[in-house]
C-alpha cells in the first residue's frame, strides 16, 4: 500500500546506490514508478525488484511521469542529466552525492523544480550489501521546505538518522567520510603489510585483525570518544612506543612517518581520556618528532 501524501518516485541511474535506495524505499511503501539508466540491463534489474516500476529509455521520460526524481548517476554526470531533463514546478530533483551541494542541480531549479541532496553515509561494495547496509544509516540532507521534510521522512522510514547540511558543509563532510571509511581500509592494508614481515599472508592477517577491528568499532559506538582509546599511547607507555619506532626504522621505514603522525594525533585523545598527564603527553610528543 502506498504511503499517504507522498510523491511518486523515479530514479535516473540504476547503479548500486540507486538500486539500494529504490528497493528500500519501495519496501517502506513509497511508490517507485520509473527508472532509466545508461545501462538498460541495470535499469531492468532494478525494475525487476520493485512491483510497478517501469523502465524508460531516457532520463526525460522518467521526469515526465514521476514527481520526485533521484539522480543517482556518477557525480560527474549529475549536472548534465539535470540540464537534459524538462522540469516543471511541483517536481523535485534530488541527487545522492556526498561531495556536491545542490548547486549542481541549478538547471532544474531554474525551471521551477525543488532541489535537494539525500546522501547515505554508508559504504556500498555491491548492490546486495548496499541494500543490507542502508537501514540505520545517517542521511545528509540539503534542501528547502517542503522537500526537506519529505527527505527527513524518508530517512526515518529507512530506520536511519538525518543531518541537515548547508552547501558549504558538503566537501568537509565528505572528507570526514573518507577518513572514517576509505582511510580505515588503508590502515588495515598497512597493518597486513607488517604481518608479511613475519611471513603471514594478507588474507590470513586480515582474518586475524578482524576481531580487533570489530572490537574497536564496538568500543567507539558503546564507550565513545575519548574513553574508547586503548593501547600504548593511552597508557603513556614510552618503552613500547620506542620499540615500535626502532623496529619500524629497521624493517618498514616507509611506515615510520605515518606511525609518528598518527601517534601525535592520538596524544590529545589520550590526554582527554585522563590516563596520562600533560608531562607524559609532552614526552610522547618528543618521542614522535
C-alpha positions in Angstrom: 0.0 0.0 0.0 1.3 3.4 -1.0 2.2 5.9 1.8 -0.3 8.7 2.0 0.6 12.2 0.8 4.0 11.1 -0.6 5.2 11.8 -4.2 5.7 9.2 -6.9 9.4 8.5 -7.2 11.6 7.9 -10.2 15.3 7.0 -10.5 17.7 8.2 -13.1 20.7 5.9 -12.7 20.4 2.3 -11.6 23.8 1.6 -10.1 24.5 0.4 -6.5 23.2 3.5 -4.7 20.1 4.0 -6.8 19.1 0.3 -6.7 19.6 0.1 -3.0 17.6 3.2 -2.2 14.8 2.3 -4.6 14.4 -1.2 -3.2 14.4 0.0 0.5 12.0 2.9 -0.2 9.7 0.5 -2.1 9.8 -1.8 1.0 8.6 1.2 3.0 5.6 1.7 0.7 7.0 4.6 -1.4 5.7 4.3 -4.9 8.8 3.8 -7.2 7.3 4.0 -10.6 10.1 4.7 -13.1 13.8 4.1 -13.8 16.2 4.8 -16.5 19.9 4.1 -16.8 22.8 4.4 -19.2 22.8 0.6 -19.0 19.4 -0.8 -19.9 20.3 -4.1 -18.2 20.9 -2.3 -14.9 17.5 -0.5 -15.2 15.8 -3.8 -15.9 17.4 -5.4 -12.9 16.2 -2.6 -10.6 12.7 -2.6 -12.0 12.5 -6.4 -11.5 13.0 -5.9 -7.8 10.0 -3.5 -7.4 6.4 -4.1 -8.3 5.0 -1.4 -10.6 8.4 0.1 -11.6 8.7 0.7 -15.3 11.9 1.0 -17.3 12.2 4.1 -19.5 14.9 4.7 -22.2 15.7 8.3 -21.2 16.0 10.4 -18.1 13.5 12.9 -19.6 10.8 10.2 -19.7 11.4 9.4 -16.0 10.9 13.1 -15.1 7.8 13.2 -17.3 6.0 10.6 -15.1 7.4 11.0 -11.6 7.1 13.8 -9.0 10.3 13.2 -7.1 13.3 12.2 -9.2 16.5 10.8 -7.7 19.6 11.4 -9.9 21.8 8.5 -8.8 24.3 8.7 -11.7 28.1 9.2 -11.2 28.9 12.6 -9.7 30.4 13.9 -12.9 27.2 13.5 -14.9 24.7 14.8 -12.4 24.7 18.3 -13.7 24.5 17.2 -17.3 21.5 15.0 -16.5 19.8 17.9 -14.7 20.3 20.1 -17.8 18.9 17.5 -20.2 15.6 17.0 -18.4 12.5 19.1 -18.8 11.5 20.0 -15.3 8.4 21.8 -14.0 7.0 23.4 -10.9 5.9 20.9 -8.3 8.6 18.4 -9.1 11.7 17.7 -7.0 15.2 16.8 -8.3 17.4 15.1 -5.7 21.0 13.8 -6.1 22.8 11.5 -3.7 26.4 12.8 -4.0 28.3 13.2 -0.7 30.7 15.8 -2.1 28.4 18.1 -4.1 25.9 20.6 -3.0 22.5 21.2 -4.6 24.1 23.9 -6.7 24.8 21.3 -9.4 21.0 21.0 -9.8 20.7 24.6 -10.8 19.2 23.7 -14.3 16.3 22.0 -12.5 15.8 24.9 -10.1 15.7 27.4 -12.9 12.8 25.5 -14.4 10.8 25.6 -11.2 11.7 22.3 -9.6 12.7 21.9 -5.9 16.2 20.6 -5.5 17.8 18.6 -2.8 20.5 16.2 -1.7 20.0 12.9 0.1 23.3 11.2 0.8 23.5 7.9 2.7 26.6 8.0 4.9 27.4 4.4 4.2 29.8 2.2 2.3 28.4 0.2 -0.7 30.6 -2.5 -2.1 27.8 -4.3 -4.0 24.0 -4.0 -4.6 23.1 -6.7 -2.1 25.4 -5.4 0.5 24.1 -1.8 0.0 20.5 -3.0 0.4 21.5 -4.7 3.7 23.5 -1.6 4.9 21.1 1.2 4.3 18.8 0.7 7.4 20.3 2.5 10.4 22.5 4.8 8.2 22.6 8.6 8.6 21.5 10.7 5.7 22.9 14.1 4.9 20.1 16.3 3.7 20.3 19.6 1.9 17.0 21.1 0.7 14.5 23.8 1.4 11.0 23.1 2.6 8.8 21.3 1.9 11.3 18.9 0.2 13.5 18.9 3.3 10.6 17.4 5.4 9.9 14.8 2.7 13.6 13.7 2.7 13.6 13.6 6.5 10.6 11.3 6.5 12.4 9.1 4.0 15.4 8.8 6.3 13.2 7.9 9.2 11.3 5.4 7.1 14.7 3.8 6.3 15.3 3.4 10.0 18.0 6.0 9.8 19.0 9.3 11.3 19.4 12.6 9.3 21.6 15.6 9.5 21.0 18.9 7.7 23.9 20.4 5.8 24.5 23.7 4.1 26.2 23.9 0.7 29.5 25.0 2.2 29.5 21.9 4.5 29.5 19.2 1.9 33.2 19.0 1.0 34.4 18.6 4.5 31.5 16.3 5.3 32.7 14.1 2.5 36.3 14.4 3.6 35.3 13.2 7.0 33.7 10.1 5.5 36.9 9.4 3.6 38.9 9.5 6.8 36.4 7.2 8.6 35.8 4.7 5.8 38.4 4.8 3.0 41.4 5.5 5.1 40.4 2.8 7.5 40.9 0.4 4.6 44.3 1.9 4.0 45.3 1.5 7.7 44.3 -2.2 7.6 46.3 -2.6 4.4 49.4 -1.2 6.2 48.8 -3.5 9.2 48.6 -6.5 7.0 51.8 -5.4 5.2 53.6 -5.5 8.6 52.3 -9.0 9.2 54.1 -10.1 6.0 57.4 -9.3 7.6 56.8 -12.3 9.7 55.5 -14.4 6.8 51.8 -14.2 7.4 50.0 -13.6 4.1 47.5 -10.7 3.7 44.3 -12.8 3.8 45.3 -14.6 7.0 46.4 -11.3 8.5 43.1 -9.7 7.7 41.2 -12.6 9.3 43.3 -12.2 12.4 42.8 -8.5 12.6 39.0 -8.5 12.1 38.0 -9.3 15.7 40.3 -6.4 16.8 38.7 -4.1 14.3 35.2 -5.2 15.3 36.0 -4.7 19.0 37.4 -1.2 18.3 34.2 -0.2 16.4 32.1 -1.6 19.2 34.1 0.4 21.8 33.7 3.6 19.7 30.0 3.0 19.5 29.3 1.9 23.1 32.0 3.7 25.1 32.6 6.7 22.9 35.5 9.1 22.4 37.9 9.6 24.1 37.3 6.7 26.5 37.3 4.1 23.8 41.1 4.7 23.1 43.3 1.9 24.2 46.9 0.9 23.6 50.4 2.3 24.4 49.6 6.0 23.9 46.5 5.8 26.0 48.7 4.2 28.7 51.6 6.6 28.2 53.9 3.5 27.5 57.1 5.2 26.3 59.1 2.0 26.3 56.7 0.1 24.0 56.4 3.0 21.6 60.2 3.3 21.5 60.5 -0.3 20.5 57.8 0.2 17.8 59.8 3.1 16.3 63.1 1.2 16.4 61.5 -1.9 14.6 59.8 0.3 12.0 63.0 2.1 11.3 64.8 -1.2 10.6 62.1 -3.3 8.9 59.5 -0.9 7.5 61.0 2.6 7.3 58.3 3.8 4.8 55.7 3.5 7.6 57.7 5.3 10.3 56.5 8.8 9.4 52.8 7.6 9.2 53.2 6.0 12.6 54.6 9.2 14.1 51.9 11.4 12.6 49.1 9.2 13.8 50.7 9.0 17.2 50.9 12.7 17.5 47.2 13.0 16.6 46.4 10.3 19.2 48.1 12.0 22.1 45.4 14.7 22.7 42.8 11.9 22.8 44.8 10.1 25.4 45.1 13.3 27.4 41.4 13.9 27.2 40.8 10.3 28.4 42.7 11.3 31.6 45.0 8.3 31.8 48.1 10.4 31.1 49.1 13.8 32.4 50.5 16.8 30.5 54.1 15.9 31.3 53.7 12.4 29.8 51.9 13.9 26.8 55.0 16.2 26.2 57.3 13.2 26.5 55.2 11.2 24.0 55.2 14.2 21.6 59.0 14.4 21.9 59.3 10.7 21.0 57.1 11.1 18.0 59.1 14.0 16.4 
